[in-house]
Amino acid sequence: MNRVIAYIDGFNLYFGLREKGWRRFYWLNVQLLVQNLIKFNQELSMTKYFTARVIGSSDKEKRQSTFLEALETLPNLEIFYGKYQLNPRECPHCGFKDRVPNEKMTDVNIAVEMFSDAAKNKFDTALLLSADSDLVPLVMSIKNTFAQKRVVVAFPPKRSSIELIGVAHAYLHIGRAKLAHSLLPDKVKRADGFILQRPPTWA
């Protein structure tokens, strides 16, 4: 079987779903989504999910924590954390000041993990779920260094990258049907028996 490791850019996926208006798919079993995307002759070895803890809103923090705890119940899934920071912004016209959320380190973390896994011969195909063009050098490096390995890009809803299409071995767009068949159950039990409930605003 062709071994697959999936590398999921959590924020890229989230903002694609948000722009599409698909709030009900926030409660997503990302591992099942990958299994629904790969081919019959492929075997999913590991799912690696990259994100950062949100700050600035207790409601958002609670919803995200619940979701991440639900993901932690899944076998063969690892979560990698970057940084989430609020950067100051001032309107040049009216002088209004606020702070804009900005996620850091995801692309670097993905690059480190994918290249390391390739060097250790842990996959035959890397499935990159992102439309971040900053990952183009990574894909090119994998292709140039490991000729037998393939990088397939899966674009989240409302997301695409001509640059990634140009360097990937193949690409696909994630549609509504795949998402609809990849949701977590409304209630997820942790190892300690605690029940995690799908946030009502995600229904």
ABEGO torsion letter per residue (X at the ends): XBBBBBBBBAAAAAAAAAAAGBAAAABBBAAAAAAAABBAABBBABBBBBBBBBBGBAAAAAAAAAAAAAAAABBGBBBBBBBBBBBBBBBAAAGBBBBBBBBBGAAAAAAAAAAAAAAAGABABBBBBBABAAAAAAAAAAAAABAABBBBBBBBBGBBBAAAAAABABBBBBBAAAAAAABBBABBBBAAGBBBBBBAAAX
